């Protein structure tokens, strides 16, 4: 049996009181350490900027803190908006986190779609495709063993990462240019929604360039989970926190950008009916693990400003009532 559990930490739900904000961040790191001890496969963070509800803007800083408190789990950035960075500094920062974690870092390289994020980073939104190419090409060269020419000068970026030839990452995107970019560089491709035509384009381009690769997309029925013994009661009491996150995310809707967790309403009942964000019992979660080899549980205890005590209840309930029996079954053979 494959027990695949992921802890999602995106820090939505900003408190006005700085002491409470600090406690939320400290609590998130404690949760990452706890999840690692309980056998979670991964702890994932995200990146967005100038969000009204405090979406995490510094994923590599957070990943470094998680690396210092964990030993086994992979640490993912889903996604790292690489176009918002200086590419040499980004190569250095990723290498440091990869060293701190001894190769447990992975990320999806995202191009980004919010013009405001490019504006505050002083990066070219209109030329973001060309800038994405420049950043990815620079990262791969910077992590190589040999010096390379960068803007007219020979440079050797140090330290080199723990992972060789480089940290594990996939190229994100939902377009043929994104598929071609990933294939040209010989990197795996991660569209947010499975698309057979796009995947065919990627594999055709790989052949053309004599490269090998693979694609990864979440299952069609992927959902974000919160574990509670009484889902009806939990939706009544806690649904506002789910809505807080989803409404903010959906307000960034961009024409031509297909994002699986977008939501058209501001109704808790409609959000529940859509089943992209679910509150389920431990028994139901346990059944999903047992019935499906491809199931991975993305547990999101801090969603939208969820009170810390309720977030811990969710995480502990999943660990004690779902993970513990699954591990016992696995050990029994």
Secondary structure, DSSP 8 states (H G I E B T S, - for coil): ---EEEEEE---S--SSHHHHHHHHHHHHHHHHHHHHHT-SEEEE----S-TT---S-HHHHHHHHHHH-SSSEEEEEEEEGGGS-HHHHHHHHHHHHHHTTS-EEEEEE----HHHHHHHT--STTHHHHHHHHHHHHHHHTSSS-EEETTEEE--SS--SSSSS-EEEEE-SSHHHHHHHHHTT-EEE-SS--HHHHHHHHHHHHHHT----B----TT--EEEE-S-HHHHHHHHHHHHHHHHHHHHTT--TT---TT--S---HHHHHHHTSEEEE-HHHHHHHHHH-TT-EEEE-TTGGG--HHHHHHHHHHHIIIIIHHHHHHHHH-
